[in-house]
């Protein structure tokens, strides 16, 4: 777990252009995102869109 002293040198790619934090070249402009399980029960399908979502999403 990050203790606050780690470098922020990774890039978060995201193609959800409806999000307020979506930047050019499909890069997320946030320094940190929160990934949460989908609402309700996870389906166990193995497809990312069925299992998790970006908890930092804010609609434009």
HUFEN-V955654 format. One line per field, one symbol per residue. psi: psi as a letter, one per 20 degrees, with the letter a starting at -180 (. if undefined). A space follows every 10 residues. Layout:
# HUFEN-V955654
psi=???
This chain:
# HUFEN-V955654
psi=qpjiiqqmjq poqpjniiqh jpaqkkppiq iqropqqqqb pqhjhiphii hrroiippq.
